[in-house]
Amino acid sequence: MQLRSRYAQKKVPTLLDTDAISPSTEKPRIPTPEIESLSGERKTTDISSLRPQQDFHDNGKAKREPKRVVGSRSARKTAAAPGPTSKGSVSVIQPVVFFSSLTGTTESFAKSLVASFKRQPLGPSVLEPQLHDLSYIEYDDYFLSTPKKASTESDIKYFYLILVPSYNIDTVLNTFILHLQDTHYDFRVDTAPMVGLLGYAVFGFGDKEGWPSEEEGFCAQAREVDRWMAKLTDRKRAFPLGLGDVKSDAEKRLEGWWEGVRETLQMMVETGSLGEGVPGSGDALESDEDVDDEGILPATERADGSRKKRRRADREYSNDLEDIGVNSLEPPLAIDFTTSKSNATVFQIPSAPKPMVPTTSPTYAALTKQGYSIIGSHSGVKICRWTKSALRGRGSCYKHSFYGIASHLCMETTPSLSCSNKCVFCWRHGTNPVGTTWRWQVDPPDLIFHGAKEQHLKKIKMMRGVPGVRAERFQEAQRIRHCALSLVGEPIFYPHINELLALLHAERISSFLVCNAQHPDQLAALKHVTQLYVSIDASNRDSLRAIDRPLHRDFWERFLRCLDILRARRHTTRTVFRLTLVKGFNVDAEVAGYADLVARGLPCFVEIKGVTFCGTSTSKGAGLTMANVPFYEEVCEFVLALHAELRRRGLGYGIAAEHKHSCCALLASERFRIGGEWRTLIDYGRYFELLEAGAEFGPEDYAGAKTPEWALWGRGGFDPRDLRVDRKGRRIEGGGE
C-alpha cells in the first residue's frame, strides 16, 4: 500500500532531475490523512494519535493538553576507543535509503546504491537496505523518531542514507524540509528526537549550468536536509555532505561518497560508534559549532541552560594559537629541561636514556591539551586550522599560493619535540622541552612515520561530521601528499632524519623541513628534501639573542655556518629563508642587515611573514604584545624596502607572490622567472621521478607550472575556487566564488 504523508504532494513529472532552487513562499496544502490502496479505494485513517490528549475534571469536561513526543536521548559522552569494551555494541545495523525524484534520475542512483550493498555485503551485522521514496511515506514514521521496532528487533540500529535533487518549483521535497524544520521547532517534541539513530549521510544532485555555485543555489535543498538532520539527530552526521552535478560528475562523486560511507559503516560494525570524540564530528573542540542563522546551538549544549560551561570548556581545552578565537584563562607552564634545581652529585651511575616526553609528565599533558598526538617518546603530529579550512572549501595556507600545496593534503609533524631556542613568539608557549644535545631515547624512523600517518588520518576522520566539510576533499585527504616537518621543536635534531625523509619520499610524500640554524653539522649531513627552510628571525647577533633566546653560547657562529651550508646547496636543493617580522625587535633599520644575510646564503626564495601573537606569559615577559604584530601594509612596506636593497646590490630577486590572509609575501630568485613568468610552484611528480632515477638534479629541474594569477603580488593570494568567510562563517565579498 502507498501511504500519503500528512504534508505530501502529488508528483509532477514535468521537470528534469537537475539542480535548481527557488524556495517557495506558498504554504503547502495539508490534505486530510487518508490511506490509498493500489486499487484506488480510499480509507479514512485513525488520527486519534494526532489529536491533543484529554484529561477530564470532576465535572466531566475535558481539559486539553498538547501531546508531547519524548525522545530517549542520553547525555553526550566521548565515544570509547575501539577495543573489547566497545566492539560489538551494535548488534545489527539496518540501512535505510531515502530518495526524492520526479523523472527517475535520483531514483536510479538510489537503486544502484542499494545494489552496491547487495554486491558488497558488510557481513551479518548489516542487514539488506530498505528503499523508500519520500513521496510515499509518513514522515512521522521515520523523521519524528527512529522507526518503531518489534520486540524481537530490540538490537537493531538504523542508519539513514538520503539522496535528494534540488528543484526550482514547489515539490514534495519542500514539504519534507518543512517537516524537518517544524519537528525541530515543535515545542511538543524534544529538540533531538532522532538521537537514537546510529548515524546519517546526505548526497545531493544539482545542475551547475544554471546554478554554478552553492551561493547561487547549487544543491541547496540537499544542504538544507543535511542541516536539519544534524539538529534532529544531535549531530550524528556519519559522513560529509556529498554534492554532484548530474550533467558531469554526479556518478563519480556518488561512488567516492559511497566508499567513504561504506568505510564508516564498517567502523561502526567494529566499534559500535562513529569514532572518537563527539558523535559526528570527532572532537567538538577541534571544530566549529553547528550554529544556525538564528544562533541555535545543538541540543546537548542547551541542555545545561547556558553557553558558559561550553565556553569554559573551550578555554580549558586549547591554548594553541592555531585554534583561532579561543582565549586561554591562564598560560600553560613552560618546561625547561636544561636547568636543575639542585646541584648534581659528583659521582653518579650512568642511567639509560629516558623518554623526552614521558606520558606522566606536565609536558605531555600540556601538548595533548593543545591538540597534539604524541608519537613514541619524542615526536608529535597535529592538524592545523588551515587543514580544517581547506576541508570546508574556505581556503588553504600560503604554501598553496606559493608552491601549489593544498592544505587538506598536508600533514604537519615533527620527529623532535625538543628545540634549542626559546623564541619569544613561539606558538607552542614554551611547553616543549629544550636542549642543546640529544640525551633521550631514540625511536626508530618507521615508528614515527607510521605513527604520524595513523594519528593524522585519525584526526582527519574526526572531521567527517563537521558542518561544511566537502565530501570530495574529505576523500582526497585520506591520501597524504605532503609533509611539513615544522610543527614544533627542531626536526633536524632527530638523529635519523635522513631515514625518515626516505620513508616519506618512498610513498611520494613531498617534504618541507624547517630548521632554526643552530645545528650546522646535522644540516650539512642532510640528504634529499623537497624544500629546505632556515628561520631568519633577526639580522644581527643582539636581535637574534633577544628574539630566539638560543641556548648555545656560540649561537651566532652556528647561525652563519648554516647560511653558508645553504649557499653551497642552492644548486641541488630548493632553499628558503623565512623572515618573521616583530615590530620593535627586528624590523626597524634592519633591512640592510637582512640583505647581507640574503647575499651570504643566496636562497632560492625569501618568505617574509608578520609575527602572530599568542599571548602567553612567556611572550609578555619578553616584552611582546599585540603592538609588536605588524599590519599587512607594514609587511608590504618592508618587502618593498628589502626588494629595493637587493636590487641595488644586483642580487637578482623579485617579488613573486603573496598570501594576504597569512600576512606573508614571497621574494624569489630570478632563476624562477622563466619566459617572463614566475614559476614558484613545484612539479611534485617530476621531483619524485628525478629522485628515483638517482641522477643529480637541481631546483629548476622540478619547477612547476606558472604561479597562478590570483597568487601574484598585488592580487591577494586567495584561491577564487574557495569561499572566504569571516569568523562567524559569513561570506566575505570578493573572497572566492
C-alpha positions in Angstrom: 0.0 0.0 0.0 1.1 3.5 -0.6 1.0 5.9 2.3 0.5 9.6 1.7 2.4 11.9 4.0 0.5 14.4 6.1 2.3 17.0 4.1 2.8 15.1 0.8 2.0 16.5 -2.6 1.4 14.6 -5.8 4.4 14.1 -8.0 4.8 16.4 -11.0 6.5 14.6 -13.8 7.3 17.7 -15.7 10.8 18.7 -14.6 14.2 17.0 -15.2 16.0 15.8 -12.1 18.5 18.6 -12.3 19.6 21.2 -9.7 17.6 24.4 -9.3 16.3 26.0 -6.2 13.9 28.8 -5.5 12.3 28.3 -2.1 8.6 28.6 -2.4 6.9 31.1 -0.2 3.5 29.4 -0.7 2.4 27.4 2.2 1.7 23.7 1.4 -1.8 22.5 1.4 -2.2 19.8 4.1 -4.6 17.1 2.9 -6.9 15.0 5.1 -4.9 12.0 6.3 -6.1 9.0 4.2 -4.8 5.7 3.1 -5.0 5.0 -0.6 -4.8 1.4 -1.8 -3.3 0.3 -5.1 -6.9 -0.3 -6.4 -7.8 3.3 -5.7 -10.0 2.6 -2.7 -9.7 5.3 -0.1 -10.0 4.6 3.6 -10.0 7.1 6.4 -7.1 6.7 8.8 -7.3 6.8 12.6 -6.0 10.2 13.5 -6.7 9.9 17.2 -3.0 9.8 17.9 -2.6 13.2 16.3 -5.3 14.9 18.4 -4.4 16.5 21.7 -4.6 14.2 24.7 -7.6 14.8 27.0 -7.8 14.9 30.8 -11.3 15.0 32.5 -12.2 17.0 35.5 -14.7 16.0 38.1 -17.4 17.9 36.1 -16.8 15.7 33.1 -15.4 18.4 30.9 -12.3 17.7 29.0 -9.1 19.6 29.7 -7.0 19.8 26.5 -3.2 19.5 26.8 -0.7 19.3 24.0 0.7 15.9 23.1 4.4 15.6 23.9 6.7 13.2 22.0 9.7 12.3 24.1 12.9 11.1 22.5 15.3 8.8 24.5 18.4 11.0 24.4 21.2 10.2 26.7 23.9 12.6 27.8 26.7 13.1 25.3 29.8 11.2 26.0 33.1 10.8 24.3 32.9 7.6 22.4 35.2 4.8 23.6 38.2 4.0 21.6 38.0 0.7 19.7 38.6 -2.2 21.9 36.9 -5.2 23.6 34.6 -3.0 25.5 33.1 -1.2 22.5 33.3 -3.8 19.8 30.0 -5.4 19.1 28.0 -2.8 21.0 25.8 -2.5 17.9 24.4 -6.0 17.2 22.6 -5.2 13.9 22.6 -2.2 11.6 19.6 -1.5 9.3 20.5 0.9 6.5 17.6 2.8 5.1 17.9 4.6 1.7 15.6 7.6 1.1 15.2 9.4 -2.2 13.1 12.0 -3.9 12.7 12.0 -7.7 10.4 13.4 -10.3 11.6 11.8 -13.6 13.6 8.9 -12.1 17.2 10.1 -12.2 17.7 10.2 -8.4 15.7 7.1 -8.1 18.0 5.2 -10.4 21.0 6.4 -8.3 19.3 5.2 -5.1 18.6 1.8 -6.6 22.2 1.5 -7.7 23.3 2.3 -4.2 21.1 -0.5 -2.8 22.5 -2.8 -5.5 26.0 -1.9 -4.2 25.0 -3.0 -0.7 24.0 -6.4 -2.1 27.1 -6.9 -4.3 29.4 -6.0 -1.5 27.8 -7.1 1.8 29.3 -5.8 5.0 28.6 -9.0 6.9 25.8 -10.4 9.0 25.7 -7.3 11.2 24.4 -5.1 8.4 21.0 -6.0 7.0 19.9 -5.6 3.4 18.9 -1.9 3.0 15.4 -0.7 2.8 14.5 1.7 0.0 11.8 4.5 0.4 10.5 7.2 -1.8 10.0 10.4 0.2 6.7 10.9 -1.7 5.1 7.8 -0.3 6.0 7.6 3.4 4.6 9.0 6.5 7.3 11.4 7.7 6.3 10.9 11.3 7.2 7.2 11.0 10.8 7.9 10.1 11.7 11.5 10.8 9.9 12.2 14.1 11.8 9.5 15.9 13.5 6.3 14.9 11.3 3.6 13.3 9.3 1.5 15.7 10.8 -1.9 16.3 9.2 -5.2 17.2 10.2 -6.9 20.5 12.4 -9.2 18.5 14.3 -6.3 16.9 15.4 -4.5 20.0 19.1 -4.7 19.0 18.6 -3.1 15.6 20.0 0.3 15.0 19.0 2.4 12.0 21.4 4.2 9.6 19.9 6.7 7.1 21.2 7.5 3.6 19.3 10.3 2.0 19.6 11.1 -1.8 17.9 14.3 -3.0 18.0 16.6 -6.0 17.2 20.3 -6.0 14.3 22.0 -7.8 13.1 25.5 -8.5 9.5 24.6 -8.1 7.4 23.5 -5.1 7.6 19.7 -4.7 7.4 17.1 -2.0 11.0 17.9 -1.2 9.9 21.3 0.1 7.3 19.7 2.4 9.9 17.2 3.6 12.3 20.0 4.6 9.3 21.8 6.2 8.6 18.7 8.2 12.2 18.6 9.5 12.1 22.2 10.4 8.7 22.0 12.1 9.8 19.0 14.1 12.8 20.8 15.4 10.8 23.9 16.5 7.8 22.0 17.7 7.5 22.6 21.5 5.8 19.2 21.9 8.8 17.4 20.6 12.3 17.1 22.1 15.0 19.1 20.4 16.7 16.0 19.1 14.0 13.3 18.9 16.1 11.2 16.4 19.1 10.9 18.7 18.6 7.1 18.7 19.6 7.0 15.1 23.1 5.4 14.6 24.0 8.0 12.0 23.1 9.6 8.7 24.6 10.8 5.5 23.2 13.0 2.7 24.1 13.3 -1.0 22.7 16.0 -3.3 22.3 16.2 -7.0 22.4 19.5 -8.8 23.0 21.3 -12.1 25.9 23.7 -12.3 24.9 25.1 -15.7 22.0 27.0 -14.1 23.4 27.3 -10.6 27.2 27.2 -10.8 27.9 27.7 -7.1 26.5 26.9 -3.7 25.8 30.6 -3.1 23.6 30.6 -6.2 21.6 27.5 -5.2 23.7 24.5 -6.2 22.3 21.6 -4.2 20.6 24.0 -1.8 17.9 21.6 -0.8 20.4 18.8 0.0 22.3 21.2 2.2 19.0 22.1 4.0 18.2 18.4 4.6 21.8 17.8 5.9 21.5 20.9 8.2 18.1 19.9 9.8 19.1 16.2 10.1 22.1 17.3 12.1 19.8 19.1 14.6 17.3 16.3 14.9 19.9 13.6 15.4 22.1 15.7 17.7 24.8 16.0 15.1 25.2 12.3 14.1 26.4 13.1 10.7 28.4 10.0 9.7 29.9 11.4 6.6 30.3 14.8 5.0 27.5 16.0 2.6 28.2 14.9 -0.9 27.4 17.0 -3.9 27.3 16.0 -7.6 26.5 17.7 -10.9 24.0 15.5 -12.8 25.5 16.7 -16.2 29.1 16.0 -15.4 30.4 14.2 -12.3 27.4 13.0 -10.3 28.2 9.3 -10.7 31.8 9.7 -9.9 31.1 11.8 -6.8 28.5 9.4 -5.6 30.9 6.5 -5.9 33.5 8.3 -3.9 30.9 9.3 -1.3 29.6 5.7 -1.1 33.2 4.4 -0.5 33.5 6.7 2.5 30.1 5.8 3.9 30.9 2.2 3.5 34.1 2.6 5.5 32.1 4.4 8.2 29.6 1.6 8.3 32.5 -0.9 8.6 33.9 1.1 11.5 30.5 1.1 13.2 30.3 -2.7 12.9 33.7 -3.0 14.6 33.5 -0.3 17.2 29.8 0.4 17.7 30.2 4.1 17.3 31.0 6.9 14.9 34.5 7.1 16.3 36.3 9.1 19.0 35.1 12.4 20.2 31.6 13.9 19.8 29.4 11.7 17.5 29.5 13.0 14.0 32.4 15.5 14.3 35.1 13.8 16.3 36.4 16.1 19.0 33.9 19.0 19.1 36.5 21.4 20.4 38.5 20.8 17.2 35.7 22.1 15.0 33.3 25.0 14.6 29.9 25.0 16.3 26.9 23.9 14.3 25.1 27.2 14.9 22.3 28.2 12.5 21.4 31.7 11.3 19.3 32.2 14.4 22.1 31.3 16.8 20.6 27.9 17.8 23.2 25.7 19.4 23.0 21.9 19.3 20.6 20.3 21.8 23.2 19.0 24.1 24.7 22.4 24.5 21.4 24.0 25.5 20.6 21.2 27.9 22.7 22.7 30.7 20.9 26.0 30.4 23.7 28.3 29.1 26.7 28.6 26.9 29.1 29.5 29.7 30.0 25.9 30.5 30.8 25.3 26.9 33.0 28.4 26.6 34.8 27.5 29.8 35.5 24.0 28.4 36.9 25.6 25.3 39.2 27.8 27.2 40.4 24.9 29.4 40.9 22.7 26.4 43.0 24.6 23.9 45.8 27.1 24.3 47.1 26.7 20.8 47.3 29.7 18.5 46.0 27.7 15.6 42.7 27.3 17.3 41.8 30.9 16.4 39.3 32.7 18.6 39.9 30.6 21.7 41.3 32.6 24.6 43.0 30.8 27.5 42.3 31.6 31.1 45.9 31.2 32.0 49.1 30.3 30.0 50.5 26.8 30.1 53.5 26.0 32.2 56.8 26.4 30.3 59.1 23.4 30.8 62.9 23.8 30.5 64.8 20.6 30.9 68.2 22.2 30.6 68.0 23.7 34.1 68.3 22.0 37.5 67.0 23.0 40.9 69.8 21.3 42.9 73.5 20.7 42.5 74.3 17.5 40.7 76.1 14.7 42.5 79.8 14.4 41.5 79.7 10.7 41.1 76.6 9.1 39.5 76.0 5.7 38.0 75.1 6.3 34.3 71.4 5.7 33.7 69.7 4.6 30.5 68.3 7.4 28.3 64.8 8.5 29.3 61.8 9.4 27.2 61.9 13.0 26.0 58.2 13.4 26.8 57.0 10.8 29.4 53.3 10.1 29.4 53.1 11.2 33.0 55.0 14.5 32.5 53.4 18.0 32.5 54.9 18.4 29.0 52.8 15.5 27.7 49.7 16.9 29.4 50.2 20.4 28.1 50.9 19.3 24.5 48.0 16.8 24.3 45.7 19.5 25.8 46.7 21.7 22.8 45.6 19.0 20.4 48.9 17.2 19.7 49.1 13.4 19.3 52.4 12.3 20.8 54.1 9.5 18.8 56.6 7.3 20.6 58.6 9.2 23.1 59.7 12.4 21.2 57.5 13.0 18.1 54.2 14.7 17.6 51.5 15.4 15.0 48.6 17.9 14.8 46.3 19.2 12.1 46.4 22.9 11.7 43.5 25.3 11.2 44.3 25.6 7.5 43.7 21.9 7.1 40.3 22.3 8.6 39.7 25.4 6.5 40.6 23.6 3.3 38.4 20.6 4.1 35.5 23.1 4.2 36.5 24.9 1.0 37.4 28.0 2.9 41.0 28.4 1.7 44.5 26.9 2.1 47.6 28.5 3.7 50.3 30.4 1.9 52.0 27.2 0.7 49.1 26.7 -1.7 49.6 30.1 -3.2 53.4 29.9 -3.4 54.1 26.2 -4.0 50.8 24.5 -5.0 50.2 22.5 -1.8 46.5 22.1 -0.8 46.3 22.2 3.0 43.9 19.3 3.3 46.6 17.1 1.7 49.3 18.2 4.1 50.5 16.5 7.3 52.2 18.7 9.9 54.5 16.7 12.2 57.9 16.7 13.9 60.3 13.9 14.9 61.7 16.0 17.7 59.6 18.0 20.1 62.8 19.4 21.6 64.3 22.7 20.5 67.5 24.6 21.0 65.7 28.0 21.2 63.0 29.5 23.4 61.6 32.1 20.9 59.5 34.9 22.4 56.8 34.3 19.7 56.8 30.5 19.9 53.3 29.3 19.1 53.8 26.4 21.5 54.0 28.6 24.6 57.3 27.0 25.7 55.6 23.8 26.7 58.0 21.7 24.6 61.3 20.5 26.0 64.6 22.3 25.2 68.2 21.2 25.0 71.5 21.6 23.2 72.3 17.9 22.7 70.2 14.7 22.2 70.2 12.9 25.5 66.9 11.0 25.3 65.7 7.7 23.9 65.7 7.4 20.1 62.6 6.0 18.4 63.1 4.2 15.0 62.0 6.2 12.0 59.4 3.7 10.8 57.6 4.0 14.2 57.5 7.8 13.7 56.5 7.6 10.1 53.6 5.1 10.5 52.5 6.7 13.8 52.3 10.1 12.3 50.3 8.9 9.4 47.9 6.9 11.6 47.3 9.8 14.0 47.0 12.4 11.2 44.4 10.4 9.4 42.6 9.7 12.6 42.3 13.4 13.2 41.1 13.9 9.6 38.4 11.3 10.1 37.2 13.1 13.2 36.2 15.9 10.9 33.7 13.8 9.0 30.7 15.3 10.8 31.8 18.9 10.9 29.3 21.2 9.1 30.5 22.3 5.7 33.2 19.7 5.1 33.3 18.8 1.4 32.9 15.1 0.7 35.4 15.1 -2.2 38.1 16.9 -0.2 37.5 14.6 2.8 38.1 11.7 0.5 41.2 13.3 -1.0 42.6 14.0 2.5 42.8 10.2 3.1 45.9 10.2 0.9 48.7 12.3 2.4 50.6 14.2 -0.4 52.9 16.5 1.6 54.6 16.6 5.0 55.7 19.8 6.7 58.4 19.0 9.3 57.9 22.2 11.1 55.3 21.6 13.8 57.3 22.3 16.9 60.8 21.8 18.1 63.8 21.1 15.9 63.1 18.3 13.3 66.8 18.2 12.1 67.7 17.4 15.7 66.4 13.9 15.3 69.4 11.5 14.7 67.7 9.5 11.9 66.2 12.4 10.0 67.5 11.2 6.6 65.9 7.8 7.1 62.6 9.4 8.0 62.8 11.6 4.9 63.5 8.5 2.8 60.3 6.8 4.1 58.3 9.9 3.2 59.7 10.0 -0.3 59.2 6.3 -0.8 55.4 6.9 -0.6 55.7 10.0 -2.8 55.1 12.4 0.1 56.9 15.6 -0.5 58.9 17.2 2.4 59.4 20.7 3.7 61.9 20.8 6.5 62.3 23.8 8.7 65.3 24.4 11.0 66.4 27.2 13.3 70.0 27.4 12.0 71.5 26.1 15.3 72.7 22.6 14.1 75.1 23.1 11.2 76.6 19.6 11.4 73.2 17.9 11.1 72.3 20.4 8.3 75.5 19.5 6.3 74.7 15.8 6.6 71.1 16.2 5.4 70.3 14.4 2.2 67.4 14.9 -0.2 64.5 17.1 0.9 61.9 18.7 -1.4 62.4 22.2 0.1 64.7 23.3 2.9 63.9 26.2 5.2 66.1 28.2 7.6 64.4 30.6 10.0 66.0 34.0 9.9 64.5 35.8 12.9 67.0 38.6 13.1 69.7 40.3 11.1 72.3 40.7 13.9 73.6 39.0 17.0 71.8 41.1 19.5 68.4 40.9 17.9 68.8 37.1 17.5 69.6 36.8 21.2 66.6 38.9 22.2 64.1 37.1 19.9 65.2 33.5 19.7 66.8 33.3 23.1 69.1 30.5 21.9 70.7 28.0 24.4 74.0 27.6 22.5 76.7 30.1 23.6 78.1 30.2 20.0 74.6 30.7 18.5 75.6 33.4 16.1 78.5 31.4 14.7 76.3 28.4 14.3 73.7 30.6 12.5 76.2 31.9 10.0 77.6 28.4 9.3 74.1 27.2 8.4 73.7 30.1 5.9 77.0 29.0 4.3 75.7 25.5 4.0 72.5 26.7 2.3 74.6 28.7 -0.2 76.5 25.6 -1.1 73.3 23.6 -1.6 71.4 26.2 -3.6 72.0 24.4 -6.9 70.9 21.0 -5.6 68.0 21.9 -3.3 65.2 24.5 -3.1 66.3 26.7 -0.2 64.2 29.2 1.6 64.9 32.0 4.2 61.9 32.5 6.4 61.8 36.0 8.0 59.4 36.6 10.8 58.9 40.3 11.4 58.4 41.5 15.0 57.8 45.3 15.4 60.2 46.8 17.9 62.6 43.8 17.7 63.8 43.0 14.1 62.1 45.5 11.7 63.4 49.0 12.2 66.7 49.8 10.4 67.4 46.1 9.7 66.7 46.0 6.0 70.4 46.3 5.2 71.3 43.6 7.7 68.8 41.2 6.2 70.1 42.0 2.7 73.6 41.0 4.0 72.2 37.6 5.1 70.5 37.0 1.8 73.7 37.9 -0.1 75.6 35.4 2.1 73.1 32.5 1.7 71.6 33.2 -1.8 68.4 31.2 -1.1 66.0 30.4 -3.9 63.2 32.1 -2.0 62.7 34.5 0.8 59.4 34.3 2.7 58.5 37.4 4.7 55.8 37.0 7.3 54.4 39.1 10.1 54.6 37.5 13.6 51.4 36.1 15.1 50.9 36.9 18.8 50.0 34.0 21.0 49.5 36.0 24.3 51.4 33.8 26.8 53.3 35.0 29.9 56.5 33.9 28.1 55.9 36.4 25.4 54.7 39.1 27.8 57.8 38.6 30.0 59.9 39.3 26.9 58.1 42.5 26.2 56.0 41.1 23.3 52.4 42.4 23.0 49.9 43.0 20.2 51.7 46.2 19.5 54.6 44.1 18.1 52.4 42.5 15.5 52.8 44.3 12.1 49.8 45.1 9.9 49.9 43.6 6.4 50.6 47.1 5.0 53.7 47.3 7.2 54.9 43.9 6.0 54.4 45.1 2.4 56.5 48.2 3.1 59.3 46.0 4.4 59.1 43.7 1.4 59.4 46.6 -1.0 62.3 48.1 1.0 64.2 44.7 1.1 63.5 44.2 -2.6 64.9 47.6 -3.4 68.0 46.9 -1.4 68.6 43.6 -3.1 68.2 45.1 -6.5 70.6 47.9 -5.6 73.2 45.2 -4.8 72.4 43.4 -8.1 71.4 40.1 -6.4 68.5 39.3 -8.8 65.4 38.9 -6.7 61.8 39.9 -7.4 58.5 40.0 -5.6 56.7 36.9 -6.9 53.6 36.2 -4.8 51.6 37.0 -1.7 49.1 35.5 0.7 47.4 38.4 2.4 45.4 36.2 4.8 48.7 34.8 6.2 50.3 38.2 6.2 53.0 36.7 4.0 54.9 37.6 0.8 57.4 35.8 -1.3 60.6 37.1 -2.9 62.0 34.7 -5.5 65.3 34.4 -7.3 65.2 35.4 -11.0 66.2 31.8 -11.6 62.4 31.0 -11.2 61.2 33.7 -13.7 61.1 31.6 -16.8 59.9 33.1 -20.0 59.0 36.3 -18.2 56.6 34.4 -15.9 57.1 33.4 -12.2 57.2 29.6 -11.7 57.3 29.2 -8.0 55.1 26.1 -7.9 56.7 22.6 -7.6 56.2 19.8 -10.1 56.0 17.1 -7.4 55.6 14.2 -9.8 58.8 15.3 -11.7 60.6 15.6 -8.3 60.0 12.0 -7.5 60.9 10.9 -11.0 64.3 12.6 -10.6 64.8 11.3 -7.1 64.0 7.7 -8.1 66.3 8.0 -11.2 69.3 8.6 -8.9 71.0 11.2 -11.0 71.9 14.7 -9.9 69.3 17.4 -10.4 68.7 21.0 -9.3 65.7 23.1 -8.2 64.9 24.4 -11.7 64.5 20.8 -12.9 61.3 20.3 -10.9 59.9 23.8 -11.2 56.2 23.5 -11.8 53.6 25.5 -13.8 53.5 29.2 -13.7 52.3 30.9 -10.5 48.5 31.4 -10.7 47.4 35.0 -11.5 45.4 35.2 -8.2 48.6 34.4 -6.2 50.9 37.0 -7.8 52.0 40.1 -5.9 49.1 42.6 -5.6 46.4 40.0 -6.2 45.8 39.0 -2.5 46.7 35.3 -3.0 43.3 33.8 -2.2 42.2 30.9 -4.5 38.9 32.0 -6.2 37.7 28.4 -6.2 37.4 28.6 -2.4 34.9 30.6 -0.3 36.3 33.2 2.1 34.3 33.7 5.2 34.7 35.7 8.4 34.9 34.2 11.9 31.2 34.0 12.0 31.0 31.9 8.9 29.7 34.8 6.8 30.9 35.2 3.2 33.4 38.0 2.6 32.7 39.8 -0.6 35.4 39.3 -3.2 36.7 36.3 -1.4 36.1 33.5 -3.8 33.1 32.1 -5.7 
